[in-house]
Amino acid sequence: MYLRYLQYLHAIVEKGSFALAAKACGVSQPAISHGMKALQAHFAQPLLVREGRRHVPTDLARAVAAQALPLAQGVEALPRASVAAPDRHRLRVGLTSSAALVCGPLLYASWCLPNARRSLEMATADEGSLLEGLMQRRFDAVIAPKPRKFAHPDVVERPLYELHPQVYARKGHPMAQARSLAQLQGAAWACVGPSVSGPVDVLTEAHRVRRMPAPPMSVRCADFASMLNLVIQSDLLAVFPHPALLGTAAELVAPLRLTESLPLYEMWLFQLKGAKLRVDPEVFAKRFVNPGES
């Protein structure tokens, strides 16, 4: 059971709503919703019940939150107690899965190549977990989408590049000539997830604003590389936020030329205020002047 979900539950009990819980935890509201669905799967009785537009914690939820929070806090405090002194030759970066593929080569070129003694450590997770890791000094920097309403006085944040998500299909796909989301109704989709933001959300949002049913996700993949492999070898459709994620397989897939554009979102660089800024945003600015053409 993911300990962070227990913290989400405690925040809902304490704050009274998903929106306030998300703000308190420094994550998006969809992250809270996903966490509650995953947590509910472990219990036969409901943790939350609907009253109008609100989700009200049950007695079970209050008991679970009260008993589990000290455990979650204790476990998550262990990394803080064991963090070693910073190694000036090692760069620890937390990234979302797409950021790892897009930014990994740039981080390596800018950090490792100028000095053979340097090493790069990359870890992937959702943005909420990554930012928590930054606050616990387990990372020197985090590259991720910015959670809604996130703001912390100890964090320096800089936008790196804008993502232009597109729907992709294998070459020769029977729906390759589709020009609208409506023409894709009934298609099978793959996504990277569960995820609190990014490609799954922008696709769902694009359907929601047009009052269309959300597309069913037939396959949830661990990362973009495995999703790309599925798209190439099947009739699954998928959203990729950046062409760099396609790599050498770019010739095997093609973006669908839809008249509707998917929502854009930005990737941000987060570093602790007062700490030596070890990742230069200008490195990314030069590479991603126009990410849609990279």
C-alpha positions as a printed NumPy array, in Angstrom:
array([[  0.   ,   0.   ,   0.   ],
       [  1.466,   3.348,  -1.04 ],
       [  2.161,   5.343,   2.149],
       [  1.588,   8.639,   0.406],
       [ -2.042,   7.697,  -0.186],
       [ -2.487,   7.403,   3.572],
       [ -1.222,  10.953,   3.884],
       [ -3.741,  12.031,   1.243],
       [ -6.522,  10.373,   3.252],
       [ -5.404,  12.113,   6.427],
       [ -5.383,  15.456,   4.579],
       [ -8.956,  14.875,   3.332],
       [-10.114,  14.068,   6.86 ],
       [ -8.31 ,  17.108,   8.25 ],
       [ -9.06 ,  19.646,   5.487],
       [-12.53 ,  18.508,   4.467],
       [-12.165,  18.391,   0.675],
       [-10.049,  17.   ,  -2.166],
       [ -9.09 ,  20.511,  -3.276],
       [ -7.799,  21.591,   0.14 ],
       [ -6.085,  18.23 ,   0.645],
       [ -4.286,  18.621,  -2.691],
       [ -3.098,  22.087,  -1.717],
       [ -1.862,  20.847,   1.663],
       [  0.004,  17.928,   0.09 ],
       [  1.458,  19.974,  -2.78 ],
       [ -0.095,  17.822,  -5.516],
       [ -2.9  ,  18.127,  -8.041],
       [ -6.5  ,  17.234,  -7.234],
       [ -6.442,  14.31 ,  -9.724],
       [ -3.525,  12.905,  -7.682],
       [ -5.748,  12.873,  -4.602],
       [ -8.585,  11.202,  -6.548],
       [ -6.253,   8.539,  -7.934],
       [ -4.767,   7.915,  -4.502],
       [ -8.186,   7.398,  -2.941],
       [ -9.222,   4.943,  -5.663],
       [ -6.021,   2.953,  -5.155],
       [ -6.413,   3.023,  -1.367],
       [-10.088,   1.989,  -1.508],
       [ -9.073,  -1.185,  -3.356],
       [ -7.556,  -2.451,  -0.093],
       [-10.799,  -2.139,   1.898],
       [-14.14 ,  -3.917,   1.627],
       [-16.02 ,  -1.028,   3.251],
       [-16.07 ,   2.502,   1.771],
       [-13.586,   5.074,   2.984],
       [-15.512,   7.985,   1.475],
       [-19.181,   8.51 ,   0.706],
       [-20.728,  11.146,  -1.521],
       [-22.892,  13.857,  -0.038],
       [-23.86 ,  16.168,  -2.87 ],
       [-20.601,  17.253,  -4.496],
       [-18.457,  16.393,  -1.469],
       [-16.667,  13.191,  -0.469],
       [-17.232,  12.657,   3.249],
       [-14.873,  10.364,   5.214],
       [-16.506,   7.396,   6.914],
       [-15.657,   6.216,  10.429],
       [-13.396,   3.637,   8.807],
       [-11.513,   6.372,   6.948],
       [-11.03 ,   8.359,  10.133],
       [ -9.734,   5.303,  11.966],
       [ -7.356,   4.373,   9.131],
       [ -6.052,   7.937,   8.89 ],
       [ -5.495,   8.209,  12.638],
       [ -3.639,   4.91 ,  12.888],
       [ -1.687,   5.057,   9.62 ],
       [ -0.357,   8.632,   9.636],
       [  2.278,   8.094,  12.368],
       [  3.485,   4.998,  10.492],
       [  3.677,   6.859,   7.167],
       [  5.506,   9.782,   8.748],
       [  7.937,   7.462,  10.49 ],
       [  8.76 ,   5.496,   7.353],
       [  9.186,   8.602,   5.208],
       [ 11.433,  10.165,   7.855],
       [ 13.953,   7.343,   7.456],
       [ 15.495,   8.73 ,   4.225],
       [ 15.937,  12.123,   5.895],
       [ 17.872,  10.562,   8.743],
       [ 20.165,   8.649,   6.401],
       [ 20.921,  11.359,   3.836],
       [ 24.686,  11.597,   3.46 ],
       [ 26.627,  14.802,   3.077],
       [ 26.265,  16.236,  -0.44 ],
       [ 28.748,  14.893,  -2.951],
       [ 29.838,  17.757,  -5.178],
       [ 30.679,  15.319,  -7.952],
       [ 27.26 ,  13.64 ,  -7.932],
       [ 24.068,  15.154,  -9.329],
       [ 20.786,  13.61 ,  -8.119],
       [ 17.792,  14.528, -10.243],
       [ 14.201,  13.411,  -9.837],
       [ 12.133,  13.392, -13.033],
       [  8.798,  12.248, -14.346],
       [  9.121,   9.396, -16.843],
       [  8.806,  11.615, -19.915],
       [ 11.252,  14.186, -18.52 ],
       [ 13.802,  11.421, -17.929],
       [ 13.724,  10.468, -21.608],
       [ 13.714,  14.031, -22.907],
       [ 16.157,  15.629, -20.457],
       [ 18.468,  12.718, -19.631],
       [ 20.849,  13.295, -22.565],
       [ 21.068,  17.024, -21.79 ],
       [ 21.804,  16.4  , -18.124],
       [ 24.519,  13.931, -19.048],
       [ 26.104,  16.264, -21.606],
       [ 26.052,  19.314, -19.346],
       [ 27.063,  17.608, -16.1  ],
       [ 29.169,  14.535, -16.838],
       [ 31.038,  15.343, -20.036],
       [ 32.891,  18.452, -18.762],
       [ 34.312,  16.48 , -15.8  ],
       [ 35.021,  12.731, -15.867],
       [ 34.761,  12.528, -12.05 ],
       [ 31.104,  13.523, -12.082],
       [ 28.185,  11.103, -11.989],
       [ 24.469,  11.524, -12.634],
       [ 21.72 ,   9.715, -10.711],
       [ 18.19 ,   9.909, -12.12 ],
       [ 15.042,   8.656, -10.384],
       [ 11.481,   8.716, -11.717],
       [  8.172,   9.106,  -9.868],
       [  5.068,  11.304,  -9.89 ],
       [  5.598,  15.024,  -9.33 ],
       [  4.202,  15.001,  -5.802],
       [  6.679,  12.355,  -4.638],
       [  9.533,  14.072,  -6.462],
       [  8.911,  17.438,  -4.826],
       [  8.662,  15.782,  -1.446],
       [ 12.027,  14.14 ,  -2.151],
       [ 13.48 ,  17.538,  -3.023],
       [ 12.299,  18.969,   0.298],
       [ 13.913,  16.007,   2.073],
       [ 17.157,  16.754,   0.153],
       [ 17.127,  13.368,  -1.549],
       [ 17.389,  15.239,  -4.866],
       [ 19.489,  18.186,  -5.944],
       [ 16.864,  19.11 ,  -8.53 ],
       [ 13.492,  17.956,  -9.835],
       [ 12.168,  18.225, -13.386],
       [  8.407,  17.728, -13.559],
       [  5.108,  19.44 , -14.366],
       [  4.137,  21.98 , -11.72 ],
       [  1.235,  20.793,  -9.537],
       [ -1.702,  23.19 ,  -9.494],
       [ -1.311,  25.958,  -6.934],
       [  2.097,  24.633,  -5.871],
       [  4.203,  27.271,  -4.155],
       [  6.824,  26.793,  -1.455],
       [  9.032,  29.504,   0.039],
       [ 12.063,  27.181,   0.052],
       [ 11.8  ,  26.135,  -3.602],
       [ 13.145,  27.989,  -6.635],
       [ 11.122,  27.11 ,  -9.731],
       [ 11.812,  27.865, -13.39 ],
       [  9.819,  26.865, -16.488],
       [ 11.99 ,  24.8  , -18.841],
       [  9.93 ,  24.014, -21.918],
       [  6.372,  23.686, -23.129],
       [  4.979,  20.33 , -24.146],
       [  2.738,  19.923, -27.201],
       [  1.081,  16.512, -26.768],
       [ -0.058,  14.699, -29.895],
       [ -1.913,  11.474, -30.628],
       [  0.269,   8.9  , -32.383],
       [ -0.462,   5.675, -34.236],
       [  1.65 ,   3.163, -36.097],
       [  2.16 ,   3.704, -39.792],
       [ -0.72 ,   2.102, -41.666],
       [ -3.099,   2.271, -38.714],
       [ -6.762,   2.025, -39.873],
       [ -7.499,   5.338, -38.129],
       [ -4.39 ,   7.129, -39.374],
       [ -6.493,   9.449, -41.539],
       [ -8.794,  10.555, -38.708],
       [ -9.05 ,  14.322, -38.405],
       [-11.086,  14.699, -35.214],
       [-11.444,  13.156, -31.782],
       [-14.996,  12.179, -32.712],
       [-13.622,   9.937, -35.472],
       [-11.511,   8.132, -32.871],
       [-14.494,   6.996, -30.798],
       [-14.185,   3.276, -30.192],
       [-10.397,   3.227, -30.595],
       [ -8.23 ,   1.329, -28.123],
       [ -5.781,   3.482, -26.175],
       [ -2.569,   2.979, -24.218],
       [ -1.205,   5.336, -21.6  ],
       [  1.581,   5.677, -19.096],
       [  0.046,   5.354, -15.712],
       [ -1.534,   5.597, -13.424],
       [ -0.31 ,   9.183, -13.621],
       [ -1.405,  12.342, -11.869],
       [ -0.726,  14.596, -14.816],
       [  0.489,  14.563, -18.371],
       [ -0.651,  12.634, -21.431],
       [ -3.569,  10.74 , -19.839],
       [ -4.979,  13.904, -18.324],
       [ -4.656,  16.079, -21.433],
       [ -6.451,  13.464, -23.516],
       [ -9.248,  13.154, -20.974],
       [ -9.455,  16.927, -20.66 ],
       [ -9.681,  17.35 , -24.444],
       [-12.676,  15.017, -24.465],
       [-14.262,  16.561, -21.381],
       [-14.315,  20.128, -22.722],
       [-16.027,  18.836, -25.871],
       [-18.589,  16.922, -23.797],
       [-17.336,  13.597, -25.131],
       [-16.942,  10.417, -23.077],
       [-13.413,   9.817, -21.824],
       [-11.485,   7.352, -24.003],
       [-11.105,   3.905, -22.421],
       [ -7.519,   2.935, -21.551],
       [ -6.928,  -0.636, -22.683],
       [ -3.31 ,  -0.779, -21.506],
       [ -1.476,   1.141, -18.8  ],
       [  2.28 ,   1.086, -19.292],
       [  5.12 ,   1.626, -16.86 ],
       [  6.923,   4.081, -19.125],
       [  6.894,   5.709, -22.556],
       [  9.37 ,   3.251, -24.065],
       [  7.11 ,   0.267, -23.371],
       [  4.065,   2.216, -24.573],
       [  5.834,   3.123, -27.817],
       [  6.673,  -0.528, -28.422],
       [  2.989,  -1.43 , -28.   ],
       [  1.832,   1.289, -30.385],
       [  4.267,   0.129, -33.057],
       [  3.066,  -3.471, -32.86 ],
       [ -0.684,  -2.983, -32.443],
       [ -3.664,  -0.791, -33.273],
       [ -3.411,   1.039, -29.953],
       [ -3.391,   4.832, -30.017],
       [ -1.402,   6.863, -27.508],
       [ -0.46 ,  10.413, -26.61 ],
       [  3.208,  11.374, -26.522],
       [  4.   ,  14.788, -25.052],
       [  7.27 ,  15.303, -26.92 ],
       [  8.71 ,  13.975, -30.22 ],
       [ 12.023,  13.207, -28.467],
       [ 10.263,  10.317, -26.726],
       [  9.96 ,   8.497, -30.059],
       [ 13.709,   8.162, -30.577],
       [ 14.744,   5.953, -33.477],
       [ 11.188,   4.613, -33.765],
       [  9.918,   7.958, -35.084],
       [  9.795,   6.525, -38.62 ],
       [  7.432,   3.75 , -37.493],
       [  4.715,   5.994, -36.064],
       [  2.996,   9.191, -37.116],
       [  1.016,  11.908, -35.365],
       [ -2.664,  12.118, -36.242],
       [ -3.465,  15.467, -37.876],
       [ -6.432,  16.304, -35.695],
       [ -8.235,  19.619, -35.979],
       [ -8.49 ,  19.747, -32.162],
       [ -5.307,  20.451, -30.242],
       [ -4.643,  18.754, -26.927],
       [ -4.025,  20.957, -23.872],
       [ -0.449,  22.206, -23.532],
       [  1.508,  22.011, -20.307],
       [  4.966,  23.026, -19.105],
       [  7.889,  21.14 , -17.61 ],
       [  9.53 ,  22.949, -14.684],
       [ 12.873,  22.842, -12.913],
       [ 12.698,  22.862,  -9.103],
       [ 15.698,  23.41 ,  -6.83 ],
       [ 16.01 ,  24.348,  -3.16 ],
       [ 16.515,  28.002,  -2.353],
       [ 19.887,  28.665,  -0.773],
       [ 21.45 ,  25.495,  -2.186],
       [ 23.965,  25.687,  -4.994],
       [ 21.991,  25.632,  -8.257],
       [ 23.576,  22.663,  -9.986],
       [ 21.287,  22.468, -13.035],
       [ 21.477,  25.448, -15.393],
       [ 18.073,  26.239, -16.971],
       [ 19.861,  27.858, -19.928],
       [ 21.012,  24.41 , -21.045],
       [ 17.374,  23.512, -21.664],
       [ 16.422,  26.918, -23.058],
       [ 18.917,  26.48 , -25.913],
       [ 17.648,  22.972, -26.703],
       [ 13.914,  23.609, -26.414],
       [ 13.419,  26.937, -28.153],
       [ 10.681,  25.244, -30.154],
       [ 10.052,  21.728, -28.789],
       [  7.483,  21.007, -31.466],
       [ 10.269,  20.973, -34.04 ],
       [ 12.795,  18.911, -32.09 ]])
